Amino acid sequence: MDLDVWLLLGAVVVIAAIVSVRFAHRSGLPSLLIFLGLGILLGESGMGIPFENAQLAQQIGLSALALILAEGGLTTNWRHVRSAVPTALVLATLGVAISIVIVALAVQGLLGESWRTALILGAVLASTDAAAVFSVLRRLPLPPKLAGTLEAESGFNDAPTVIVVVLLSATATPVPTPWEFVMHAGIELVIGAAVGLSVGPLGAYALRHIALPASGLYPLAVLALTFVAYGAAAVMHGSGFLAVYLTALILGNTRLPHRSATRGFAEGAAWLAQIGLFVMLGLLASPGEMPGAIVPGLVAGLVLVLVARPASVLVSALVVRLARLDRLNWREQTFLSWAGLRGAVPIVLATIPWASSVQGAEVVFNEVFVIVIVFTILQGPTLPYVARLLGVAAPAEARDLEVEAAPLEELNADMLQIRVPPSSLLHGVEIFELRLPAGAAVTLIVREGRSFVPSPSTRIRVDDQLLVVTTAACRDQVEQRFRAVSRRGKLAGWFGERGRPG
């Protein structure tokens, strides 16, 4: 009977969470806030369900984060993130270190915390959250390089922050020296990268050459491979998070059988992991203890958002520029600073010192909980406005469209959706004047709620949505041509406009 009741309650919570996603999508709020609210409602201050097991929360949380990272890697477009990887790696390593030091100095100096507690709080807050970034930023029309930087950073920076938090939570040893941090983190990251770069290609080769008896086995096999990488890296004392992300990134960008179904399955599994994770963290929280964490949480959060994050972005951008790896202008740097969303990752990381019985760890958990709620409400809904204010939004940018009914993977083709914004010079251009490559065609136009198949002489209008089918080989040319015409009109080539991203 108890099992039946728990199954009923779990199903009701999942359905309520799914329904709430629609509200979150319309409001621009990350859905994690609603899921956390459901957990608090079910917890000791609501329906009275007791949950105080920090060790179990840590284990469930890390497993859920691995699944969320796997989905992020599987759905990340390598073409978009490839040029952004150097910047993302610097942000995920040097940027994380700068953020930890600045927050720790402020917490120790302003709040009088011990150095271990201050460093733990800085490390817990240093990582941007993959779930929050993927759910919010993928709805924003951003240039590929900027979106790719944020996505890759959120995928990479979990690994070093977990390593630092675990080292700081080892109460049996003194606080490690900077050299010990670098040595431990470097070894674990190298092992994790080696495992991920091995399992990914081997798994892709096996899935392409082994015919499974049912199509539903392919999504299971792909997710299982990502957890093989996670477990293997952990057993070898490496970074499981880096291994799982790299494996998923390789598998997600390989032409595998039933790739669309695999991505859909991974997305559903990640949603379920997010719902379970956030509801559990809401259950673990004690609202009665939160008032005492508001002031120190706001102080640490303001230092993080207004000082630590901008400083880490500024220094990282300077490093990649001096190394001639990338170049970010001040508008992009400002947006990167504001878009460093925190979500489940800091709360899960805060359970590590709590489970290790570090003195004051429960207070740190409460402060992190306050910071995540307050600054997610502040940053999440304002990102579209900040993007437009800074001029980094790209409403005419093509987006991937997954069509499961069409055998696009068998044809080695992609489908793109392009919306024509008011400022675009695509307005008035006839379809034939686009001069798309031979492997691409505008197959459908949606205009004022009505869809039709265009002719070569059909003129494109503002607010049209174009569906473009293109072979994988000429996709980049198609995207560049649309960018060029959108910026300079049908004679873009005469003006030297080639439609490069950015």
N, C-alpha and C positions, 0 to 999 in steps of 0.2 A: 504494500500500500504506500509506504514512504517513497519507493522508487517511482510509482505512478504519479504521486504528487509532485515530485521534483521534475519529472519529465514534462508534466503539464505546465509547471511554473517556468521551466526553461523555454518551452515552446512559445508561451505567451510573451516572455521577455524578448525573444528573438523577433517575433512578429511586431511587437511594439517598437523595437529598435529599427526594423526595416521600414515601417510606416514613418517613423520620425526622420529618416534620411531625406525624404522628400521636402520636409520643412527645412531641414538644414541646408539642402541644396539651394532652395529659393532664397534663404536669408543670407547665404554666404558663410555661415558659421561652420566650422569643422564639426562633423557629426560626433566627434569624441565627447563634446560637452554634454550632449543629450544622453549618450551611453553612460557617462560618469554620473549624470543625474539619476538615471534608472538604478544604478548601483547604490547610490546614497539613499534613494527611496526604499530600496529593499533592505538596507542595512539597519544598524542598531537604532538610528534615529527615525526610521520609517516603519517598515513591517517587522523589524526586530530580528532579522536573520543575523546571527553572530558570525563574524569571521575576523580573526586576529592572527592568522598564521602567516607571518612574513616570509618564512622559508618556502612554503607552498606557493605563495604569491610570486616570489622570485622565480621559482622553477617554471610555473605556468607563464609568467610574463616573458621570460627569455625565450621560451618555446614559441609563444605567439609572435614575438618580434622577429624571430627567424622566419616564420611563415610569411609575415608581412613583407620582410625584405626579399624573400623569394618571389613573391608576386610583383614587387617593384622592379626587380631585375628582369623578370619575364616580360613585363609590359613596357620596359624602357627601350626606346628606339636608339640603337647604337649610332646611327647617322647623326642624330641630334646631339648626343652627349660626347661624341668622339673628340671634337675640338675643345670641349669644355673640361675634359678629364684632367689636364695639368692644373688648372685653377681649382677644380674640385678637390684634387689630392692635397694641394697646399692648404686649402681651407680646412680639410679634414684632419690635418696633422699640425702644421704650424698655427693655423687659425684656432684650432681647439686648445692648444697650449697657451696661446695668448689670452684667450677667453677665460681659461681656468685661473691663470695668474691674476688677472685684473679683478675678477669676481672675488677670489680668495683674499686679496689685499683689502678690498672694500669691506668684505664681511668681517675680517679680523679687526680692521681699524675702526669701522663705524659701529659694529654690533658687539665687539669684544669676544668673539668666538675663539676657540683654540685653533691652532694652525691645521690640525687634522680635520676638524669639522669644517673649517673654512675651505680647505682644499677639496673635501668631499662635495660640498655644496657647489663649488665652482665646476668640478668635474661632471657632476650630475646634470648641470644646466648647460654644459658646453655643446651637447649634441643636438642638432636639429632632428625633428621627428619625421621619419619616412612616411608614416601613415598620413600625418597632417599635410605634409608637402605634396604628396601624390594626390590626395583628395581635393585640395584647394587649388594648387597651381595648374593642374591639368585641365581645369576649367577656364584658366586665364589665357587669352591670346597673346602669348609671349614669343619673341624671336627664339629660334631653336637653341642658340648658344646660351642665352640667359636661362631658359627653362632647363636646358641640359645641365648647366652648372648647379642649379639648385637640386635637381633630381640626383645627380651623381654625388654631390656633397652629402645629401641625406642618406644615401646608400653606403657611402664609405665611412662617415664619421662615427657610426655606432661602434665600430670595432675598436678604435683607440680609446674611446671614452670608457667602454666596458673594462678594458684592461686597466686603465688608471683607477677607476672606482674600486675594482677588486683589490688592487695593490694597496690602496689607502684604507680599505676595510679590514686588512689583516692586522688585527690589534696586537697579535703576538710579536710583531716586529715594529721597529721605529718607522717613522715616516721616511720613505725611500728618498734618496738623493736624486737630483735631476738626471744624473748619468744612469742611475738604476732604472728610472722611468724609461728613458730612451732605449736602454738595452733590452729590457723586458718587452716593451711595446714593439721594438723593431723585430725581435725574434719571433714573437707571436704573429705579427703581421706578415712576415716573410713566409712562415709556415702556412698560414691561412691562404695567402695568395697562391702559393705553390699547389695546395690541395685544390683550390677552386679552378685554377688554370689547367689542372690535370683531369679532374672529374668532368668538367664541362665539355671539352672536346671529345673525350672518350664516350661520355653519355650520348652526345649528339651523333657520333658515328654509329653507336649501337642501335639507337632508335631509327636511324635511316636505313639500316641494313637488316634489322630483325623485324619480320612481319608478325605483329601481335594478333591474336585471334579476334579481338573486339576493340573497336575504336575507343571505348571508354577506358581502356587500360593505358592509353598513351598519356593522358593528363596525370593519372596516378603515378606512372613511371617517372615523369618529369619532376613532379614534386618529391618523389622518393629520392631521386638523384640529388636534389638540392639538400635534402637532409642527410644523405650519405656524406656529402661534402662537409656539412656542419659537424656531424658526429666524428668523422675522421680527423678533422682539424682539431676538435676539442680533445680527442684521445691523444693526439700528438702534441698537446699543450700549445696549440696555435689558436688563431682567431677564427672561431666558427662563423661569426657574422660576416667577416670578409669573404670566407670560403663560400658561404651560401649565396651571397650577392653576386660574386663573380661567376659562379656556376650558373645561376639563373640568368644572368646577363648574356652569357654565351648561348645557352639553350634557347632563350627568347629571341635571339637574333639569328638563329639557324633555321633553314627551311626544313622543318620537321613535319612528319605526317600529322594531320589534324591540329595544326598550330592554333587556329582560331578557337577550337574547342578547348584546347589546353589553357589558353589565356583566360577564357571565360570561366573555366573550372578554378583556376588559380585565383581569379578575382573574387569568386564566390567564397572560396576557402579563406581568403584574406579578410573579407568582410565579416565572416563568422568569427575569425580570430580577433578582429578589432572589437566586435560586440562583446565577446566573452572576456577579453582583456580589460576593457574599460569598465564593464559592469563589475568585474572582480575588484578592480582598484577602487571603485566607488564603495563597494562593500567593506574594503579594508580601511577606508578613511573613517575618521571619527569627527563628525561635524562639531561636536561639543568642544573639541580641542583646537579648532581652527581659528577662533578669534585671537588667540595669543600669537598666532603665526602670521597675522595679516601685516602688521607693521614691518617686521624683519623680512617677510616675503616680498613686500612691495619695494623695500630698499634694495634688496638683492636683484629683484626683477628690473628695476629702473637702471641699475648699474649695468646689468646684462644687456638690455635693449639699447640704451643710450650711449654706453661707453664701450663695453667689452666686445659686443658684436660688430659695431662700426670699426673699432680698432683692428680686430682680427681680419675683417674684409679689406681694410685699407692696406695693412702690411702684406697680406697675401697677394693682393693685386699688384703691389709694388714689386714683390719677389718675382711673380710670373712675368711682369713687364721687363724687369732687368735681365731675366733669363731668356727673354725673347720667345716665351712660350705662348703668351696671350696678351691681350690688351683690353682693359675694361675702362670705360669712361666714367665720369663722376656720377652720371645718372644711373648707370648699371650698378655701380658700387653702392649707391644709396638704396636702390631697390633690394639688392642682395642683403643689405643690413637689416632692412625692415621685414624681409620675407624669411628670416631665420626662425621659423615656427617651432615651438616646443609643444609636445603632446605627451603621448604615452611613454616615450623613451625615458625622459627624466624621472617620471613617477616610478617606472619599473626599476631604473637604476637606483632610486632612493630606497628600494626594498633590500638591496644588497648589503649596505652597512647595517640596516635594521636586523636582517637575518643573521648577521655576524656579531650582533650584540655590541656594536660600537656605541659608546656613550653619546647620548644626544641624537641618535640616529632617527628616533621617532619624531623629534622636533624638526629635523631636516626634511623628513617625509611630508609633514604638514605644511612646511614653508614651500616646498616644491609644488605641492597640490594647489596651494593658493596662487603661486606664480603662473602655473599652467592655465588655470581657469581665467584669471584676470587678463593675462596678456594674449591668450588665444581669442578672447572676446574683443580685445583692443586691436589686434593685428589682423586676424582672419578676415573679417568683413571689409576692412579698409584696403586690402591689397589691390582690388580692381581700381579704386580711386587713386591710390598712390602710383600704380602703373601708368594710368592716363596722365596724371599730373606731371610725372617725370618724363613722359613721352617715350616709354619703353614698351607700351602695348603694341601688338601687331595683329589687328583684327582681321587682316586679309591672309594671315598665315594658314597654310594647308594643314589639316589635321587627319590623322589616320582614322579610317572607318572600318570596323570589323563587320563583315557580312558573312555569316555562317552558311547561308544557303548557297552562296556562289563559290565555285571551286577555284578561288583566286590562287590558293597555294599551289594547285596543280598546274595552273597557267603561269606561275611565277609572276603574278601581277598584284598590284595594290589599288585600293580605292581611296581617293582623297575627297574631302569636303572643304570647299572654299566659300567663305561669305564675303560679299563685296561691301566694304564699309563706306560711309558717306564721303570720305576724303580720297577714295581710290580713283585713279584714272582708268580703271577697268570700265567705268561707266561709259556707255556709248560705243564700246569696242565690239565689232562683230566677231562671231566665233572664228571665222576663217582668218581674221586678222591677228589672232593669237599666235598663229604659226607654231602650233605644238608639234613635237616630234611625231614620227610616223607611228610610234608605239603607244600613243596616248590619244584620248578623245573625251570631249565633254558629252557625257551620256544623258544627263538630266539636269534641268533647271527647276528650282522651287522658287516661285514668285508669288507673293501675296497669298500664301496658303494653297496655291495651285501648282501642280507639277506638270511639266511637259518635256518632250524630247526636242532639243533645239535643232535648227537647220544651220547650215554654214553662214547664212545671212542674219541669224538672230542676234539682236543687239543686247549686250549685257547691261543690266541696270543696277543701281544702288540697292542694297539689301537682298539681291539675288543670292541664292545658295546653289553653287555648282557642284555636281558630282562628277568627278574625273576618274576614269579608269586608265591606268598606265602600267606598262611593263616595269618590272623592277630595274631593268637596265637603264631606262631613261627617266626614272622618277626624279632624280636630282635636276635634270634639265627642265622638266615640267615645273617643278617648284620655283626654280630660278626665273623661268620665263614669266610665270604669274607675278612674282615679286617685281620684276623689271617693268612689266606693263602697268602694274598697280602704282608704281612710283612715278614713271615718266611717260606713260601712254603707249600707244601702239608703235611709236617711232623710238622706243627706248634704246634700241641698238644704235641709232644715229647719235644719241647723247652719250654713248659709252656706258650705259646702265646695263649691268650683267645679272642683276638680281641676286647678288650674294647675300647670305643671311647677315642679320645685324643691322 
